[in-house]
């Protein structure tokens, strides 16, 4: 039952959580946030012989020329739409969050109304999601033009088409009540 499910989750997530504590922070992020000493430690650890044996040694004077302290600008909502490129990116992000909210609400409704077992629904949902990365990797290797933009827009188009089909079926009077919903 539930106890075995939680034991399984803890067996998987506990080593991953400890592993994440062992990962080093990105040197780019440390340089951008003006933590040059920590950035040097990370770069020296990466250059160590156990990783790539470059025999390079970094100090703060080496990377201080990379970091340029600039005055931080104050951005407003207007700046999201100030150029054509930013406006397109902002609208795509807004559309993405809207469709994500629709999918999340549909999942909540489905779990609450149709399925008798939340564990079975979560298992099936995870099983179907398991194959998605492999499909994307296959398409990425086979089609050179298959990039992040096509993946993102393609996912939004598929969601829009599926929701359109559902709206069409409901508007045509299709009985969508399932026997599990009674």
C-alpha positions as CSV (number, residue, x, y, z in Angstrom):
1,X,0.0,0.0,0.0
2,X,1.0,3.5,0.8
3,X,3.8,2.5,3.1
4,X,5.6,0.6,0.4
5,X,5.1,3.5,-2.0
6,X,6.7,6.0,0.4
7,X,9.6,3.6,1.2
8,X,10.2,3.3,-2.6
9,X,10.1,7.1,-3.0
10,X,12.6,7.6,-0.1
11,X,14.9,4.9,-1.4
12,X,15.1,6.7,-4.8
13,X,15.0,10.4,-3.6
14,X,17.4,10.2,-0.6
15,X,20.5,9.3,-2.6
16,X,19.6,11.9,-5.2
17,X,19.2,14.6,-2.6
18,X,22.6,13.8,-1.1
19,X,24.1,13.7,-4.6
20,X,22.8,17.2,-5.3
21,X,24.7,18.5,-2.3
22,X,27.9,17.2,-3.8
23,X,27.5,19.1,-7.1
24,X,29.4,22.3,-7.5
25,X,27.8,25.6,-8.3
26,X,28.2,26.9,-11.8
27,X,31.4,29.0,-12.2
28,X,29.5,31.3,-14.5
29,X,26.8,32.0,-11.9
30,X,29.5,32.6,-9.2
31,X,31.3,35.1,-11.4
32,X,28.0,36.8,-12.3
33,X,27.2,37.1,-8.7
34,X,30.6,38.4,-7.8
35,X,31.7,35.4,-5.8
36,X,35.1,35.2,-7.4
37,X,36.8,33.2,-4.6
38,X,34.2,30.4,-4.9
39,X,34.4,30.5,-8.7
40,X,38.1,30.0,-8.5
41,X,37.6,27.0,-6.2
42,X,35.1,25.4,-8.6
43,X,37.3,26.1,-11.7
44,X,40.4,24.7,-9.9
45,X,38.4,21.6,-8.9
46,X,37.2,21.1,-12.5
47,X,40.8,21.5,-13.8
48,X,42.1,19.0,-11.3
49,X,43.7,15.8,-12.7
50,X,40.8,13.6,-11.6
51,X,38.5,15.4,-14.1
52,X,40.5,16.6,-17.1
53,X,44.1,17.0,-16.0
54,X,44.7,20.5,-17.5
55,X,47.2,21.5,-14.8
56,X,45.6,25.0,-14.8
57,X,45.3,27.0,-11.7
58,X,42.9,30.0,-11.3
59,X,43.0,32.8,-8.9
60,X,40.7,35.9,-8.5
61,X,43.0,38.1,-10.5
62,X,42.7,35.7,-13.5
63,X,38.9,35.9,-13.6
64,X,38.3,39.4,-12.2
65,X,38.6,40.9,-15.7
66,X,35.7,38.7,-16.8
67,X,33.4,40.2,-14.2
68,X,32.3,43.7,-14.9
69,X,30.2,45.3,-12.2
70,X,27.4,47.2,-14.0
71,X,24.7,49.4,-12.5
72,X,21.6,47.2,-12.2
73,X,18.7,48.6,-14.3
74,X,15.2,48.7,-13.0
75,X,12.9,46.7,-15.3
76,X,9.1,47.0,-15.5
77,X,6.3,45.1,-17.2
78,X,6.7,47.4,-20.2
79,X,10.1,46.1,-20.9
80,X,8.7,42.6,-21.6
81,X,7.0,44.0,-24.7
82,X,9.5,46.8,-25.5
83,X,10.9,45.1,-28.6
84,X,9.3,42.7,-31.1
85,X,11.5,39.8,-30.0
86,X,10.7,40.3,-26.3
87,X,7.0,40.6,-27.0
88,X,7.0,37.3,-28.9
89,X,8.9,35.6,-26.2
90,X,6.7,37.0,-23.5
91,X,3.5,36.0,-25.3
92,X,4.8,32.4,-25.8
93,X,5.7,32.2,-22.1
94,X,2.2,33.5,-21.2
95,X,0.6,31.0,-23.5
96,X,2.8,28.2,-22.1
97,X,1.8,29.0,-18.5
98,X,-1.9,29.1,-19.6
99,X,-1.7,25.7,-21.3
100,X,0.2,24.3,-18.4
101,X,-2.5,25.5,-16.0
102,X,-5.2,23.9,-18.2
103,X,-3.3,20.6,-18.3
104,X,-2.7,20.7,-14.5
105,X,-6.4,21.4,-13.8
106,X,-7.4,18.6,-16.2
107,X,-5.1,16.2,-14.3
108,X,-6.6,17.2,-11.0
109,X,-10.1,16.7,-12.3
110,X,-9.2,13.3,-13.8
111,X,-7.5,12.1,-10.6
112,X,-10.5,13.3,-8.5
113,X,-13.3,12.1,-10.7
114,X,-12.4,9.2,-13.0
115,X,-9.8,7.1,-11.3
116,X,-10.4,5.2,-8.1
117,X,-6.7,4.8,-7.4
118,X,-4.4,7.8,-7.3
119,X,-1.4,5.5,-7.1
120,X,-2.5,3.8,-10.3
121,X,-3.1,7.1,-12.1
122,X,0.4,8.4,-11.0
123,X,2.0,5.1,-12.1
124,X,0.3,5.3,-15.6
125,X,1.1,9.0,-15.9
126,X,4.8,8.4,-15.1
127,X,4.8,5.4,-17.5
128,X,3.5,7.5,-20.4
129,X,6.0,10.3,-19.6
130,X,8.9,7.8,-19.5
131,X,8.9,7.4,-23.2
132,X,8.8,11.2,-24.1
133,X,12.5,11.9,-23.6
134,X,13.4,8.9,-25.7
135,X,11.2,10.1,-28.5
136,X,12.7,13.6,-28.3
137,X,16.2,12.2,-28.3
138,X,15.4,10.1,-31.4
139,X,13.9,13.0,-33.2
140,X,16.8,15.3,-32.2
141,X,19.3,12.8,-33.6
142,X,17.4,12.1,-36.8
143,X,16.2,15.6,-37.7
144,X,19.0,18.2,-37.5
145,X,16.5,21.1,-37.4
146,X,14.6,19.7,-34.5
147,X,15.5,22.2,-31.8
148,X,14.0,23.5,-28.6
149,X,11.8,26.0,-30.4
150,X,10.1,23.3,-32.5
151,X,9.7,21.1,-29.4
152,X,8.2,23.9,-27.4
153,X,5.9,25.2,-30.1
154,X,5.0,21.6,-31.1
155,X,4.0,20.7,-27.6
156,X,1.8,23.8,-27.4
157,X,0.2,23.0,-30.8
158,X,-0.5,19.4,-29.8
159,X,-2.1,20.6,-26.5
160,X,-4.2,23.2,-28.4
161,X,-5.4,20.6,-30.9
162,X,-6.4,18.2,-28.2
163,X,-8.2,20.8,-26.2
164,X,-9.9,21.9,-29.4
165,X,-11.1,18.3,-30.0
166,X,-12.5,18.1,-26.5
167,X,-14.3,21.4,-26.9
168,X,-15.7,20.3,-30.3
169,X,-16.9,17.0,-28.9
170,X,-18.6,18.7,-25.9
171,X,-20.2,21.3,-28.2
172,X,-21.6,18.5,-30.5
173,X,-23.3,17.0,-27.5
174,X,-21.0,13.9,-27.0
175,X,-21.7,12.3,-23.7
176,X,-18.4,12.5,-21.9
177,X,-19.5,11.1,-18.5
178,X,-17.5,8.0,-17.7
179,X,-18.8,5.0,-15.6
180,X,-16.0,5.7,-13.2
181,X,-17.4,9.1,-12.5
182,X,-20.7,7.9,-10.9
